[in-house]
Amino acid sequence: MRVLTINSGSSSIKFAYYEWNGSLTPLFKDEITIGQDAGQTINGLIAGLEKRDGLSSLGAIGHRITYGAGCREPARITPELLQELKQISGSDPEHRQGELALIEEFRRRLPGLPQIACVDTSMDASIPDAAKRLPIPRRYNAMGIKRYGFHGLSYSYLLDELRRISGRGAANGRLILAHLGHGASVAAVKNGDPMDTSMGFTPTSGLVMGSRTGDPDPEVAWYLVQAEGISPQQFNHLINHESCLLGVSGKGSDMRDLILSQNKDPRTAEPIERFAYQAKKWIGSFAAVLGGLDTLVFSGGIGENAPEVRELICQGLQFLGIELDARRNTANLAIVSSEKSRVSVQVIPTNEELIIAESVCDFLNHVDKN
C-alpha cells in the first residue's frame, strides 16, 4: 500500500509518498510554496503528484490537521468529521481553510479513498491545567478556549528520535524542544510528558515567528481600533501576515535571507536578535517549569540550519548548564554542545510526514484487526 502525507503549513505544503509493506519505505518528499491563489496551489500540487507517481496506486492519504478540538487521535475523515472541522475553523483560519480545501479536492477526485486526520494539538491532553487554562472567565474554557499547543506531530517525532539516538533515559529527562521555523514554538517535556508549550489557542501566539507576532499586548488591538479604525479582519492579517521577521525587517520573513544581509542592513539584524531573545526567554522560563534542564533540542528550518541563531539563543544560558561548541555548532552536527556542557544540546531534523504516515498505517491496521 502507498500512503500520501499532506502537511499544509502557513507558507508551504509539504508532501511525501511512502510504501507500506510491514514497514514504511519513503519514496519521495517535496514541498510547494503556497501562492496567492489557493485553488491554483492545490491544482499545482495534484498535477505534480499525478505526473510524478500517479494517484491510482494510493491506499490512503494522511493530513496534518492543526486543530482538531475534541479529536486527539488519528481519525478517518467522514462527512460528519469534515463538517465538524468546518465549524471550528474560526479558531485557526490561517491553516484551516487550506487544509479543508485539500481534503475536499481529494474527496472529489478520489471518492472512497481513506483520508486520515492526524491532529497537531494532541499534546493538550497531557498538559497540566495550570499551563492549559487561559486567565479569562471560566465559561470560555467550557467553549474550548484554552492553550492547545501545536507542532505536536513534530514533537512526537523528536521524542522518538531522541529515544533512539540517546536512549530512553535521555528521552525521559527534562527536555526543551524548540521547533523553530516560519512557524515557531517551544515545548517543555518531563518524563516523556508535555508540561507546557508556547503556542496557545492558535498558532499565532507564543514565540515570535516569520510573520506572526507571538504574544503582543492584547490591548494593541483596542488601541489600533481607536487610533486607525482597524477592522477585525485587518488586525488578523496584521498579526499573522505582516509582523515579526517580516514586519520588523521590512525585507522578508526568510531567516536565511536576513542572515545574509544583516551586515549590510541593520534593519535585518534587529529581527534576528529579537527572535533569538524571545526564544531565550521561553527556554529560561520552561527550565524553571521543569526544575532544571537535561537536553535542549533544536529543530525546524531555522533550528536545524541556522548556527548563528542557535548561538545567539544560547548566549548567556551558561547558568542553566548550556555551553555550545563553536566548531560543532557551525558544522550543524547532531550534538552542538561542548564536552563540559551539563546540558546536551542537539540538532534533530524533524519529520512530521513520517509521523503522519505511521499514524495512518497504525490506524488502518487497527481498523482491519477490528
Secondary structure, DSSP 4 states (H G I P E B T S, - for coil): -EEEEEEE-SSEEEEEEEEESSSEEEEEEEEEE--S-HHHHHHHHHHHHHHHT-STTEEEEEEEES--TT--S-EE--HHHHHHHHHTGGG-HHHHHHHHHHHHHHHHHSTT--EEEEETTGGGGTS-HHHHS-SS-HHHHHTT-S---S-HHHHHHHHHHHHHHH-HHHHTSEEEEEEESSSEEEEEEETTEEEEES--SSTTSSS--SS---S--THHHHHHHHHH---HHHHHHHHHHSSHHHHHHSS-S-HHHHHHHTTT-HHHHHHHHHHHHHHHHHHHHHHHHHTS-SEEEEEHHHHHH-HHHHHHHHTT-GGGT--B-HHHHHTT-SB-B-TT-SSEEEE----HHHHHHHHHHHHHHHHHH-
